[in-house]
Amino acid sequence: MTATRLVTSAAEIGAARWNALANPQGLAEPHPFTTYEFFAALEESGSAARDTGWQPAHLLAEDGLMPLYLKSHSYGEYVFDHAWAEALERAGGDYYPKLQAAVPFTPVTGQRLLTTTDAGRDRLLKTAAAAVKQIGASSLHVTFLTKDEWQAAGQCGYLLRTGQQFHWENRGYKSFDEFLGELSSAKRKNLRKERASVRDAGVSFDWLTGSDITESHWDQFFDFYMDTGGRKWGTPYLTRDFFSRLGAGLAHQTLLVMAKLDGRAIAGALNLFGDGVLFGRNWGAADYVPFLHFETCYYQAIDFAIARGLKRVEAGAQGEHKLLRGYLPVETYSAHIIAHKGLARAVDDFLEAERAAVKDNIEELSQHAPFRKDK
């Protein structure tokens, strides 16, 4: 069996080896959230580090890699297990530390098992499950993995969970108006009204990518992020240094949408793109303009995806308000190992019911999609 070990930083693995496993095809624009550059930016900026409860413990084999963290809390994951932690604590157990196979602070589906073979994938899954007991963790959580990986995890004894997000699909549109043409009359009128409201308020937009993104832009965006994130979450996760490191390593796959009013930046939305998809990540605003959030985060993203010929926009976690704006519900996946047998049985029963509820909710929401019924 190929030897595996836990590695305490992305830097110890290095860009060449990490990206060879994450991007064996050598794509110029790979999935951005599997790249060394993204993980290194998180870790080296202090955003995902021991001090913030994200201690790197990446599982490395000769033919595979599972980005992995030893965690002392359940924040920044977007797949919620607080009730599981409370149940184990009430039973006299310790839920933390736990192992988390994830992209920190990033609810985006992608490979969590960076290998090209089924044997390598299964080996990572089994070794990670065994590591729970070996290091004294309560559990292992693999979040936002691909459906194929999820199914393989189930074959390896993992508990299976589903969730829901909203994604916009590009059906070969040549323009935003062509997309609007597929919506029902009432929904089309509503979207046009929202866009016109922002335009009539005098707001304009810049799309910044690559070398167009300067440290001044990051300063502005970080102010927006801290202001909005502080009001919404209390303590935003990402440090100012993270954004500089992101710009240095992945600027060519970064879209920064900046909203301006009277020549002054008032809001911004951070997106990354790769593998044919635009991923909406963070947003913030200094001024209130009606519908500014929808325009900056959703409609500008659609415009960019159409202009670049991207196949999809993934707009992040939650938000049924996205449905009326052409973003349709899709399943997301996570897989879990829980060492405590009693808790594992209870969670397994819960997840069976939850999977059925998620499926039913997606089917129900799909009936209320804004598209014309004759399409």
C-alpha positions as CSV (number, residue, x, y, z in Angstrom):
1,M,0.0,0.0,0.0
2,T,1.2,3.5,-0.8
3,A,2.5,5.2,2.3
4,T,0.4,8.2,3.4
5,R,1.1,10.9,6.0
6,L,-0.5,14.0,7.5
7,V,1.2,17.2,6.4
8,T,1.0,20.4,8.5
9,S,0.9,23.0,5.7
10,A,0.3,23.4,2.0
11,A,3.7,24.9,1.8
12,E,5.3,21.7,2.9
13,I,3.8,19.9,-0.1
14,G,4.6,22.7,-2.5
15,A,2.9,24.1,-5.5
16,A,4.4,21.7,-8.1
17,R,3.3,18.5,-6.3
18,W,-0.1,19.9,-5.1
19,N,-1.1,21.2,-8.5
20,A,0.1,18.0,-10.3
21,L,-2.4,16.1,-8.2
22,A,-5.2,18.8,-8.4
23,N,-4.8,19.6,-12.1
24,P,-3.2,16.6,-13.8
25,Q,-4.5,17.9,-17.2
26,G,-2.5,21.1,-16.8
27,L,-5.5,23.3,-17.5
28,A,-4.7,27.0,-17.7
29,E,-7.9,27.7,-15.7
30,P,-8.5,24.7,-13.4
31,H,-11.0,24.6,-10.6
32,P,-9.7,27.5,-8.5
33,F,-10.6,26.0,-5.2
34,T,-8.5,22.9,-5.6
35,T,-5.3,24.8,-6.4
36,Y,-2.3,25.2,-4.2
37,E,-2.4,28.9,-4.6
38,F,-5.8,29.2,-2.9
39,F,-5.0,26.9,0.0
40,A,-1.6,28.6,0.5
41,A,-3.2,32.0,0.5
42,L,-5.6,30.9,3.2
43,E,-2.9,29.3,5.4
44,E,-0.1,31.8,4.9
45,S,-2.4,34.8,5.5
46,G,-3.4,33.4,8.9
47,S,-7.1,32.9,7.7
48,A,-7.0,29.1,8.0
49,A,-4.4,28.3,10.7
50,R,-4.1,26.7,14.1
51,D,-4.9,30.1,15.8
52,T,-8.2,30.3,14.0
53,G,-9.2,26.7,14.7
54,W,-8.2,25.4,11.2
55,Q,-5.0,23.4,11.8
56,P,-3.7,22.0,8.5
57,A,-3.4,18.2,8.5
58,H,-3.4,17.4,4.8
59,L,-3.5,13.7,3.9
60,L,-0.8,13.1,1.3
61,A,0.0,9.9,-0.6
62,E,2.2,9.3,-3.6
63,D,-0.8,9.3,-5.9
64,G,-3.3,11.4,-4.1
65,L,-4.1,14.3,-1.7
66,M,-7.0,15.1,0.6
67,P,-6.9,18.7,1.9
68,L,-7.7,18.2,5.6
69,Y,-7.9,20.3,8.7
70,L,-8.0,19.5,12.4
71,K,-10.7,21.7,13.8
72,S,-11.6,23.0,17.3
73,H,-15.1,24.4,16.2
74,S,-17.7,24.1,13.5
75,Y,-17.6,27.6,11.9
76,G,-16.8,28.4,8.3
77,E,-18.0,25.1,6.9
78,Y,-21.6,25.8,5.6
79,V,-22.7,22.2,6.4
80,F,-24.0,22.4,9.9
81,D,-23.2,19.8,12.6
82,H,-23.7,21.9,15.8
83,A,-26.6,19.7,16.9
84,W,-24.3,16.6,16.6
85,A,-21.7,18.3,18.7
86,E,-24.2,19.2,21.3
87,A,-25.6,15.6,21.4
88,L,-22.1,14.2,22.0
89,E,-21.2,16.7,24.6
90,R,-24.5,15.9,26.5
91,A,-23.5,12.2,26.4
92,G,-20.2,13.1,28.0
93,G,-18.0,13.0,24.9
94,D,-15.8,15.5,23.2
95,Y,-16.7,16.5,19.7
96,Y,-13.6,18.6,19.2
97,P,-11.1,18.1,17.7
98,K,-12.7,16.8,14.5
99,L,-11.3,16.4,11.1
100,Q,-12.6,18.4,8.2
101,A,-11.9,17.7,4.5
102,A,-12.9,21.0,3.0
103,V,-11.9,24.3,1.4
104,P,-12.1,26.6,4.4
105,F,-14.9,29.2,4.3
106,T,-15.9,28.1,0.8
107,P,-19.2,26.3,0.1
108,V,-18.2,25.3,-3.5
109,T,-18.5,21.7,-4.9
110,G,-15.2,20.3,-6.2
111,Q,-12.9,17.4,-5.8
112,R,-11.9,16.7,-2.2
113,L,-9.9,13.6,-3.2
114,L,-7.1,14.8,-5.5
115,T,-6.2,11.7,-7.4
116,T,-6.9,10.3,-10.9
117,T,-7.6,6.6,-9.9
118,D,-10.4,4.9,-8.2
119,A,-7.9,3.0,-6.1
120,G,-6.2,6.2,-5.0
121,R,-9.6,7.7,-4.1
122,D,-10.7,4.7,-2.0
123,R,-7.3,4.6,-0.3
124,L,-7.6,8.3,0.7
125,L,-11.2,7.7,2.0
126,K,-10.2,4.6,4.1
127,T,-7.0,6.2,5.4
128,A,-8.8,9.4,6.5
129,A,-11.5,7.3,8.2
130,A,-8.8,5.4,10.1
131,A,-7.1,8.6,11.1
132,V,-10.1,9.6,13.2
133,K,-9.3,7.0,15.8
134,Q,-5.6,7.2,15.4
135,I,-5.4,10.9,16.3
136,G,-8.3,10.9,18.8
137,A,-10.7,13.0,16.8
138,S,-14.5,12.5,17.2
139,S,-15.3,12.5,13.5
140,L,-14.4,13.3,9.9
141,H,-16.5,15.5,7.6
142,V,-15.9,15.7,3.8
143,T,-17.9,18.7,2.6
144,F,-19.0,19.8,-0.9
145,L,-17.4,16.8,-2.6
146,T,-18.5,15.7,-6.0
147,K,-21.3,13.2,-6.5
148,D,-18.9,10.5,-7.7
149,E,-16.7,11.0,-4.6
150,W,-19.8,11.0,-2.4
151,Q,-21.0,7.7,-3.8
152,A,-17.6,6.2,-3.3
153,A,-17.5,7.4,0.3
154,G,-20.8,5.6,0.9
155,Q,-19.2,2.4,-0.4
156,C,-16.5,3.0,2.2
157,G,-18.9,3.2,5.1
158,Y,-19.3,7.0,5.3
159,L,-22.7,8.5,6.4
160,L,-24.1,10.4,3.4
161,R,-25.7,13.9,3.6
162,T,-27.2,16.2,1.0
163,G,-27.8,19.9,0.9
164,Q,-29.0,22.5,-1.5
165,Q,-27.7,25.5,-3.5
166,F,-28.8,27.6,-6.4
167,H,-26.9,27.6,-9.7
168,W,-27.5,29.5,-13.0
169,E,-27.0,27.4,-16.1
170,N,-25.8,29.0,-19.4
171,R,-28.0,27.5,-22.2
172,G,-25.8,29.0,-24.9
173,Y,-27.1,32.5,-24.3
174,K,-25.6,35.3,-26.5
175,S,-26.8,38.1,-24.2
176,F,-28.6,38.8,-20.9
177,D,-31.7,39.7,-22.9
178,E,-31.7,36.3,-24.6
179,F,-31.7,34.7,-21.1
180,L,-34.6,37.0,-20.1
181,G,-36.5,35.8,-23.1
182,E,-36.8,32.4,-21.5
183,L,-38.4,33.7,-18.3
184,S,-42.1,34.1,-17.8
185,S,-43.4,37.6,-18.5
186,A,-43.8,38.6,-14.9
187,K,-40.4,37.4,-13.8
188,R,-38.8,39.0,-16.9
189,K,-40.4,42.3,-16.0
190,N,-39.2,42.1,-12.4
191,L,-35.6,41.5,-13.4
192,R,-35.6,44.4,-15.8
193,K,-37.1,46.6,-13.2
194,E,-34.4,45.7,-10.7
195,R,-31.6,46.3,-13.2
196,A,-33.1,49.6,-14.3
197,S,-33.4,50.8,-10.7
198,V,-29.7,50.3,-10.1
199,R,-28.8,51.9,-13.5
200,D,-31.1,54.9,-12.9
201,A,-29.5,55.5,-9.5
202,G,-26.3,56.2,-11.4
203,V,-24.4,53.1,-10.5
204,S,-21.8,51.7,-13.0
205,F,-19.7,48.6,-12.8
206,D,-16.1,47.6,-13.5
207,W,-15.0,44.1,-14.2
208,L,-11.4,43.7,-12.9
209,T,-9.3,40.6,-13.6
210,G,-5.6,39.8,-13.7
211,S,-3.2,42.7,-13.5
212,D,-6.1,45.2,-13.5
213,I,-6.7,44.3,-9.8
214,T,-4.4,46.5,-7.7
215,E,-3.7,46.7,-4.0
216,S,-5.9,49.8,-3.9
217,H,-8.8,47.7,-5.2
218,W,-8.2,45.1,-2.5
219,D,-8.1,47.8,0.1
220,Q,-11.5,49.0,-1.0
221,F,-13.0,45.6,-1.3
222,F,-11.7,44.5,2.1
223,D,-13.4,47.6,3.7
224,F,-16.7,46.5,2.1
225,Y,-16.1,42.9,3.2
226,M,-15.4,43.8,6.8
227,D,-18.3,46.2,7.1
228,T,-20.9,43.9,5.6
229,G,-19.4,40.7,7.0
230,G,-19.1,42.2,10.5
231,R,-22.7,43.1,10.5
232,K,-23.9,39.8,9.2
233,W,-21.5,37.3,10.8
234,G,-19.8,39.2,13.7
235,T,-16.2,38.3,12.8
236,P,-15.3,37.9,9.1
237,Y,-13.0,35.0,8.4
238,L,-10.5,36.3,5.9
239,T,-7.6,38.6,6.6
240,R,-6.5,41.6,4.5
241,D,-3.3,39.6,3.6
242,F,-5.4,36.8,2.1
243,F,-6.7,39.1,-0.6
244,S,-3.2,40.2,-1.6
245,R,-2.0,36.6,-1.7
246,L,-5.1,35.7,-3.8
247,G,-4.3,38.4,-6.2
248,A,-0.7,37.4,-6.4
249,G,-1.5,33.7,-7.1
250,L,-4.8,33.6,-8.8
251,A,-5.5,37.0,-10.3
252,H,-5.9,35.4,-13.8
253,Q,-8.9,33.5,-12.4
254,T,-10.3,36.3,-10.3
255,L,-13.2,38.6,-11.2
256,L,-13.7,41.6,-8.9
257,V,-16.9,43.4,-9.7
258,M,-16.7,46.9,-8.4
259,A,-19.8,49.1,-8.2
260,K,-19.3,52.9,-8.5
261,L,-21.4,55.9,-7.9
262,D,-20.3,59.4,-8.8
263,G,-16.8,58.0,-9.5
264,R,-16.6,56.4,-6.0
265,A,-16.5,52.7,-5.3
266,I,-19.5,51.8,-3.1
267,A,-19.6,48.0,-3.3
268,G,-17.8,44.9,-4.6
269,A,-18.3,41.2,-5.3
270,L,-15.4,38.7,-5.4
271,N,-15.7,35.8,-7.9
272,L,-13.3,33.2,-9.1
273,F,-13.6,31.2,-12.3
274,G,-12.2,28.1,-13.7
275,D,-13.2,24.7,-15.2
276,G,-15.9,26.6,-17.1
277,V,-17.7,27.9,-14.0
278,L,-17.9,31.3,-12.2
279,F,-18.0,31.0,-8.5
280,G,-19.5,33.8,-6.5
281,R,-17.7,34.2,-3.1
282,N,-17.8,37.4,-1.1
283,W,-19.6,40.7,-1.2
284,G,-19.7,44.0,0.6
285,A,-21.2,47.5,0.3
286,A,-20.6,50.8,1.9
287,D,-23.8,52.5,0.6
288,Y,-27.4,51.2,0.3
289,V,-28.9,51.3,-3.2
290,P,-32.1,49.2,-3.8
291,F,-31.3,46.0,-5.6
292,L,-27.6,46.7,-5.6
293,H,-26.8,43.3,-4.1
294,F,-28.8,41.4,-6.8
295,E,-27.1,43.4,-9.5
296,T,-23.6,43.2,-8.2
297,C,-23.6,39.5,-7.2
298,Y,-26.1,37.8,-9.6
299,Y,-26.8,39.8,-12.7
300,Q,-23.2,41.0,-13.3
301,A,-22.1,37.4,-12.8
302,I,-24.5,36.2,-15.4
303,D,-23.3,38.9,-17.8
304,F,-19.7,37.8,-17.3
305,A,-20.5,34.2,-17.7
306,I,-22.3,34.9,-21.0
307,A,-19.4,37.1,-22.2
308,R,-16.8,34.4,-21.4
309,G,-18.9,31.5,-22.5
310,L,-18.9,29.9,-19.1
311,K,-21.3,27.0,-18.5
312,R,-22.5,27.9,-15.0
313,V,-22.6,30.4,-12.2
314,E,-22.6,29.1,-8.6
315,A,-23.7,31.8,-6.3
316,G,-22.8,30.3,-3.0
317,A,-24.7,29.0,0.0
318,Q,-28.5,29.3,0.7
319,G,-30.8,31.9,-0.6
320,E,-34.2,30.9,-2.1
321,H,-34.4,34.5,-3.4
322,K,-32.0,33.4,-6.1
323,L,-34.7,31.2,-7.6
324,L,-36.7,34.2,-8.9
325,R,-33.5,35.4,-10.6
326,G,-32.9,32.3,-12.7
327,Y,-30.7,30.3,-10.3
328,L,-32.1,26.8,-10.0
329,P,-31.9,24.4,-7.0
330,V,-29.3,21.6,-7.1
331,E,-28.1,19.0,-4.6
332,T,-24.8,19.3,-2.8
333,Y,-23.0,16.5,-1.0
334,S,-21.1,15.7,2.2
335,A,-19.9,12.5,3.8
336,H,-19.2,11.8,7.4
337,I,-17.4,9.3,9.8
338,I,-18.5,9.5,13.4
339,A,-16.5,7.4,15.9
340,H,-19.1,7.2,18.6
341,K,-21.4,4.3,17.5
342,G,-24.5,5.6,19.3
343,L,-24.2,9.1,17.8
344,A,-23.4,7.5,14.4
345,R,-26.6,5.5,14.4
346,A,-28.7,8.5,15.4
347,V,-27.1,10.7,12.7
348,D,-27.6,8.0,10.1
349,D,-31.3,7.9,10.8
350,F,-31.5,11.7,10.7
351,L,-29.6,11.9,7.4
352,E,-32.0,9.4,5.7
353,A,-34.9,11.6,6.5
354,E,-33.0,14.7,5.6
355,R,-32.0,13.4,2.2
356,A,-35.6,12.7,1.4
357,A,-36.6,16.2,2.6
358,V,-33.9,17.9,0.5
359,K,-35.0,15.9,-2.6
360,D,-38.7,16.9,-2.0
361,N,-37.8,20.5,-1.5
362,I,-35.7,20.7,-4.7
363,E,-38.6,19.2,-6.6
364,E,-41.0,21.6,-5.1
365,L,-38.8,24.7,-5.8
366,S,-38.2,23.5,-9.3
367,Q,-42.0,23.8,-9.9
368,H,-41.7,27.5,-9.1
369,A,-38.8,28.2,-11.4
370,P,-39.1,31.5,-13.3
371,F,-38.8,30.0,-16.8
372,R,-41.6,29.9,-19.3
373,K,-43.6,26.7,-19.1
374,D,-43.5,26.3,-22.9
375,K,-39.7,26.2,-22.8
